[in-house]
């Protein structure tokens, strides 16, 4: 198993180090460097990232809370084995939260908020698709959706969905069965609605965009994940 490159952890306390370890291990899970079922041993991670076991333990506990890791007696922490039901649940939650975020983002823009970052992410995603940079396409797509949530202006929502977008990147990295060009067109229309301040249109487009992605992803993972 390959492992993510160790970063330089310069946090001044265990809390800062735990945050850095969390991000590094999360990126490893999303990228597939820590495969499903892989044991996450505190000693190995503390040596890899040059920290004590305390921040590693805290990072693993947080990864478990966010749904990326499970802990078992005698086995310890392992990367969670995803099921198709987990993927379906993700889409259900996205339909609840991201549609609301799209509506509120459009309201915020109509009231004077700037949407430059959303347009920039859309343009960057277009370039990644044109260049065939698949990993960047997934990353930028998740970033585009995260920016819509940020534009909503709802701080509780923004904090609540952070683990959701990590899960999106993880799942979409495993199965990406929809046409990138089709998704780009949907992003373009959604972006137009939000930047035009059309709240109900943004809600409807976000709903259809998410729902249209469900079946292809489930179909793509049906052969590798348990129900």
N, C-alpha and C positions, 0 to 999 in steps of 0.2 A: 504494500500500500504506500503510495506517495503521500507526503505530508506537506501542508502549506508551509511556505518559508516563514521562519520565525521573524517577527518584527522586533524592533527595538522598543522595549517597554520603558518609557521614561516617566510614568505616573508617579506622583509624589506619595501616594498612599495606596493601601490595598484596594480601595474602592475604584480608583482610577485604573489600577492594573487589572482588576476584575472586568471592568468595562472593555479594556483593550483585548483581554483574552476572549471574552464573549464574542467580540467582533471577528477576531481571527478564526476562532473555531466555527462560528456561524458561516463565514465565507468558505471555510473548508467543507462544511456540510453541503452548502448550496452548490458549490463547484463539483461535488462528487468526490473530493479528495478524502473525505471521511464518509465512506459508503454506509448505507443503511445496515444496521446490525453491528457496526464497528464499535469495539469497546474504547471508551475514552478514559485512559488511566491517568490519574492525577499526577503520579510521579513522572511519567513520560511527558505530559504537557507542561509541567513545571520546569523540566529540564529544557524542553524545546523552546519555551518562551522566556526562560531565565527569570522565573519568579518563584515565590514560595507556593506551597500548596493551598494557602488560604484564598488568594484571588482565583485560583483555578477551581476550587470547590464552589466558590460563589458564582463563578461564570457557569459552571455545569448546572447548578441549581436554577439559575435564571433560564438557561436553555431548556431545562425540563419544564419550567413554568410556561414557556412560550411554545412548547409542543415539538421541539426538535430532538429531545433526548428523553429516554426512559431509564429508570433505575430499578435494578432487580437484585434480590438477595443473592449473595455470593458472586454475582457477575459484575455488579457495580453499574456504572452509567454506560449506556450504549446509544448510538444514533437510532432514532425511532424508525421502526418499520412502517412505512406508509401503507394505508389501505385505500381502496377505491372510495370507501365511505368518507375518508378524510378529505379526499379531493372534492367529492360532491358537497360536503359540508362547507368547504372553502368557498365554492361558488355561491352557495346559499347566503353566507355571511357577506360576501362581496355585493350581492344584489341588495342587501339591506343598507350597508354602509356607504359603498361607493356611489350609488345612485343619489343618496342624500347629499353626499359631498359634492357631486357634480352640480346639483341644483343650487346649493349654497354658494359654490364657487362662482356660478353665473350671477347670483344675486350680489356677491361682493364686487365683482367686476362692474356690474351695472351701477354700483354705488361709488365707483372710483378706484377700486383696487387694480393694480397693474398685473397683467398676465404674461409679461415678457418671458419669464422662465418657462412657462408652459409651451410657448411657441418655440423657444430654443430647444427644448427637449424633443418636440415634434420634429424639428428640422434635423437634429442629431440622429434621431431614429430613422428618418428617411435615408440619410447618408449611410448608416450602418446596413440597412437593407440593400441599398444599391451596391455597396462594397462586399456584400456577402459575409459580414461579420456577425455570425449567429449569436455568439455569447453576448456581444454588445447589444444586439437587437433585444434579447431577453432582459438585459439589465436596464436598458433605456425605456423599454415598455413599462417595466415596474416603476421606474423613476417618474415616468409620465403620469401614471395613475397616482403615485404618491404626491406629486405636485398638485393634482386636482384636490386631494384631501387637504393639503396645506393651504390652498387658496380658499377653502371653505371658511377658514378663520376660526373654526371650532377647535380649541386647544385640547379638550378632552378626547375628541375624535382623533386628532392628530397623534396623540400619545397612544391611544388604544389600538390603532391599526399598524403600528410599527412591526410587530411580529407577523402580521398578516402578509406584508409585502415580502418579508423574508421567506415565508411559506410559498408565496406566489413564484418567486424566483427559483426556489427549490423544485417545485412541481413542474414549472414550465421548462426547466432545464432537462427534466426527465422525458417530457412529452411535448413536442411543439408541432402539432399536426395541421394547423391552419396556415393558409397562405399569408406570408408576411405582407404582401401587397394589399390583400384584402383588409388585414388588420390596420395597415397604414391608412387606407381610405376611411375606415371607421374612426381612427384617431383624428384624422383631419376634420371630419364632420363634427365630432365631439368638441374639438378645440374651437372650431368656429362658433358653435352654440354657446360655449362658455364665454369666450372673448366678446361675443355679441350681446352678452347679458340675457340670453334666452333660457330662463331657468327650467321651465317645464320641458322644453326641447332637449336640453342637456340631460335632464333626468331620464327621458325616454331613450335617448341615444346611448347613455351609459348602461341602461338596463339591457337593451338589445345586444350591445357589444359584449357584455359579460356573458349573457345567456347563449349567444352564438358560439362562444368559446368552450362551453361546457362539454358538449357531446364529443367533439374531436379530441379533447384532452382525455376524457374518460376512455374513449375507444383506443387511444394510443397507449394507455397504461393498463388496459384490460389484460394483456398477456403477461405482465410482470408484477402486478400488485394483486394481493388477495382482496376479495370483496369487503 
